[in-house]
Amino acid sequence: MISKLIQTSFINALKLGKDFSNSKRSKLWVECLAQSFRNIDWKRHITVFSRDYDRNRSEFRLNELLFDITVAEVKIVKSAKGSHIKTLTGAKWLVESELKRTDSRDIIIDFSKLMIGDSENKLLVISAGSSLTQWSLETIPNLIRKSSSNFYLAFIPHPDDWYSENCPKIEVYQYTDKGWLCSEKSGSRVV
């Protein structure tokens, strides 16, 4: 599911980001991914928070909640005065996206945020085709603590590469007790 969601989100960002700067493409990518989460038929009441999405503001008084994207389950409770208010009862997905190609510190900061959050699923998105790709695959397993969360690592092209002939492919990995499982169009393999 997550591989297809990332692919679709990236294609949507490509369609819209042609004349954007790299920083605007990065923001666009996050919003396209957040919108893809919003488009899922969750079978439960879910709210998706992201920086540029202001439809949650009236009920929750914020756009972004702790992470680049937070997908949270919502329940309605009675307030102390008797009115109905929405509350968040748990996270389905926590997502951080760091598309800088050369700063492992920024990746570790976003990874750390994911590690202290509680969610069914966690996703860290990093630029593909840089020295940080292999570094992330080697370093992150040593930092993942055993938990009930599914942890995913996705590599997408850096915004500067979006329209180039040598655009790196998207790869999505899930960390398992056997190591990284890479989901690709051609199948899956353990790394």
Sequence and secondary structure as in RCSB ss.txt:
>XXXX:A:sequence
MISKLIQTSFINALKLGKDFSNSKRSKLWVECLAQSFRNIDWKRHITVFSRDYDRNRSEFRLNELLFDITVAEVK
IVKSAKGSHIKTLTGAKWLVESELKRTDSRDIIIDFSKLMIGDSENKLLVISAGSSLTQWSLETIPNLIRKSSSN
FYLAFIPHPDDWYSENCPKIEVYQYTDKGWLCSEKSGSRVV
>XXXX:A:secstr
 HHHHHHHHHHHHHHH TT  HHHHHHHHHHHHHHHHHTS  SS EEEEETT  TTHHHHS S  SSSEEEEEEE
EEE TTS EEEEEEEEEEEEEEE  SS HHHHHHHHHHHHHS  SEEEEEEESSSHHHHHHHHHGGGT    S E
EEEEEE  GGGTTSTT    EEEEEETTEEEEEETTEEEE 
